Amino acid sequence: MYSTGLRLFRLTRGWFAVSRRERLRRPDWLKVSLKTSQNFHEVNSLVSNHSLHTVCQEARCPNIYECWNQKTATFMILGDVCTRHCGFCSVRKGKPDPPDPDEPANTARAAEKMGLDYAVITSVDRDDLPDEGAGHFARTIDAIRSRLPDCKIEVLIPDFNGNQELLGIVLDARPEVLGHNVETVEALYRRVRPVASYSQSLAVLETSSRYRNEHAPELRTKTGIMVGLGETTDQLVATIKDIAATGCDILTIGQYLSPKRNALPVEKFYTPEEFDYLRDQALDNGIKHAESGPLVRSSYHAHNQFENSGS
């Protein structure tokens, strides 16, 4: 078992001391509190004792202290090795191990011990599996529901390579929120997400919104984009309009922070005022709720996003 304080200190250095440009130019509004509490250590113990992974750790999220101190975490299923090679991500790449058959039950037990009324589940990409992990998502949703029937569940899924049948497996498990991140503007996809497709990600959102309209009116659809990778404001506004056209309910917009030295560099730090402008653009184009700010991430304040996106 690792030393929590030492491990997190190292991760913290990784969040912010990752490129010369960020060290020189990181603005004051990107500073975060590094304080830990008893809740923080309880969450860390649950994650470790149940052999779980969290996107909080693997993606080196700057909000880990705030969220874990509040006893909230985003569980990352299907292991901690991804089959894709996105330029912005810190998760390990390579050949993953087979999925752990006990992981859905272990995730549910941890959620129960944390007393969650809102659980967020995401995963690495598993292009190596016949169902690309869709069945594992569904089993995890079912396992949490069996222990916490009143717990609302949000999933942040891969694109399943555009396979609508696999997407349907997750939708039929009836999460309250179906999330899939567009991540960046179309012009940067080849550099930022070389294995993914902008149109394919939009299709995931559109199909999910159509499923909501036809089968599950309580479902919310959600996506997120990063800024600071070299896009223009006009490109961001066009992306927001494309997302709104899919019927997406919730949009998160946050500052890209290079998670490691060989990741893509930060090209620009957006000001809080610029984030306010992007949020207004989202709302003006019909998105029900937009969370936009320097430290916003997909699952940041996820429960509040769900509540604020109601009709």
Number of C-alpha atoms within 10 A of each C-alpha: 6 7 7 12 11 10 11 16 12 11 20 18 13 18 21 20 19 19 20 12 14 19 11 9 11 16 12 7 13 15 12 14 10 13 9 14 12 12 17 19 16 16 22 18 15 18 19 14 12 15 14 20 22 24 22 20 20 18 17 24 21 24 18 25 20 18 20 21 19 14 19 27 27 25 21 23 24 25 20 20 18 21 16 20 18 20 18 23 21 20 19 16 16 12 13 19 11 11 14 13 11 11 21 21 19 21 26 22 18 20 26 17 12 16 14 20 15 19 27 26 23 22 24 25 25 23 18 14 12 10 16 21 24 21 16 21 25 19 17 22 26 19 19 25 17 13 14 19 11 12 18 19 21 27 27 23 21 23 24 21 17 17 13 14 12 18 23 15 17 22 24 12 15 20 25 21 24 26 29 22 21 27 24 24 23 18 13 16 18 14 13 21 20 13 13 20 17 18 12 16 21 24 17 27 27 19 18 29 23 17 17 19 13 9 13 17 12 13 22 24 29 31 23 24 22 24 24 18 22 14 17 13 13 10 15 19 17 15 21 24 17 15 27 23 15 19 22 25 27 29 28 25 27 21 23 25 33 27 28 20 14 12 17 19 22 22 16 18 20 17 15 13 10 15 19 16 14 21 21 14 18 26 17 12 15 16 24 21 22 24 23 25 22 21 18 21 22 24 25 20 13 21 18 12 21 22 10 13 17 13 7
